[in-house]
Amino acid sequence: MKTLPKERRYETLSYLPPLTDAQIVKQVQYILEQGYIPAVEFSESSAPEMHYWTLWKLPLFKATTAQEVLEEVRACRSEYSNCYIRVVGFDNVKQCQVLSFIVSKPNTRGY
C-alpha cells in the first residue's frame, strides 16, 4: 500500500490530480444543473483560517453555460497567476455557498 505524499491538502477534489479545463467544465455544468449560481474567487493564501476570499467579479447570475464560467476562470488565472483560484456555487434558496473547488494553485504545473 502506498501513502499519499506529504503535502498540504486544500478542499474538495484536492486529492485528485489537477483538473483539466474539460473537467472544470463538467463540474461547473453540475453547478448550473443544480440551479446554483457560480462565482470565481481568488486568494493569495489558502490557509484554513482564511475564510474570506476575494470575488473575481460579481457572481455569474446570468451564466447559462459552463463555457462562460471557464472564460472567467481563465481571465482570473491570467490576472492573478500568483493566487489560489476556486469556483464556488451559491444556493439562492439557502442563501449560502454550498460547494467549492480549487481550479488553480500558484507555482503548480498543470493547473
C-alpha positions in Angstrom: 0.0 0.0 0.0 1.3 3.4 -1.0 0.5 6.5 1.0 0.0 9.9 -0.5 3.0 12.3 -0.5 3.1 14.6 2.4 1.8 17.9 1.1 -0.9 20.4 2.0 -4.4 19.4 1.0 -7.0 22.0 0.3 -10.7 21.4 -0.2 -13.0 19.4 -2.4 -11.2 17.4 -5.1 -7.7 18.4 -3.8 -6.6 14.7 -3.6 -7.1 14.3 -7.3 -4.6 15.4 -9.9 -5.0 18.9 -11.2 -8.3 19.4 -13.1 -8.2 20.0 -16.8 -10.4 22.6 -18.4 -12.7 19.9 -19.6 -13.1 18.5 -16.1 -13.7 22.0 -14.8 -16.5 22.4 -17.3 -18.1 19.2 -16.1 -18.0 20.4 -12.5 -19.4 23.8 -13.5 -22.1 22.1 -15.6 -23.2 20.3 -12.4 -23.4 23.6 -10.5 -25.6 25.0 -13.2 -27.8 21.9 -13.4 -28.5 22.1 -9.7 -29.6 25.7 -10.1 -26.7 27.1 -8.1 -25.1 30.4 -9.0 -21.4 30.1 -9.9 -18.7 32.5 -8.9 -14.9 32.7 -9.2 -12.8 33.7 -6.1 -9.1 34.1 -5.5 -6.8 34.5 -2.6 -3.0 34.7 -2.0 -3.3 32.2 0.8 -5.3 29.0 1.2 -4.8 28.7 5.0 -7.8 27.1 6.8 -8.3 30.2 8.8 -8.7 32.3 5.6 -12.5 32.3 5.5 -12.8 35.2 3.1 -11.6 35.1 -0.5 -11.9 37.9 -3.0 -14.6 37.6 -5.7 -13.1 37.9 -9.2 -16.3 39.7 -10.3 -19.9 39.6 -9.2 -21.3 36.1 -9.1 -22.3 34.9 -12.6 -26.1 35.2 -12.1 -26.8 35.0 -15.8 -24.4 32.3 -16.7 -26.2 29.6 -18.8 -23.2 27.6 -20.0 -20.1 26.2 -18.3 -18.0 27.8 -21.0 -18.9 31.3 -19.8 -17.7 30.4 -16.3 -14.5 28.8 -17.7 -13.7 32.0 -19.6 -13.9 33.9 -16.3 -11.6 31.3 -14.7 -9.1 31.8 -17.5 -9.2 35.5 -17.2 -8.7 35.3 -13.4 -5.8 32.9 -13.9 -4.1 35.3 -16.3 -4.5 38.3 -14.0 -3.8 36.5 -10.7 -1.4 33.7 -11.6 0.2 34.0 -8.1 -3.1 33.3 -6.3 -5.2 30.3 -5.5 -8.4 30.3 -7.6 -11.6 28.5 -6.9 -15.1 28.1 -8.3 -18.0 28.3 -5.8 -21.7 27.5 -6.1 -24.2 29.6 -4.2 -27.7 28.4 -3.4 -30.1 31.3 -3.7 -32.7 29.5 -1.7 -30.5 28.7 1.3 -28.6 31.9 0.7 -25.2 30.3 1.3 -22.2 28.7 -0.5 -22.9 25.0 -1.0 -19.8 23.9 -2.8 -16.4 25.0 -3.9 -13.3 23.5 -5.5 -9.8 24.9 -6.3 -9.0 25.2 -10.0 -5.6 26.9 -9.8 -2.7 26.9 -7.3 0.2 29.2 -7.6 3.6 27.8 -8.8 1.9 24.4 -9.7 2.1 23.0 -13.1 -1.0 21.5 -14.7 -3.5 24.0 -13.3 
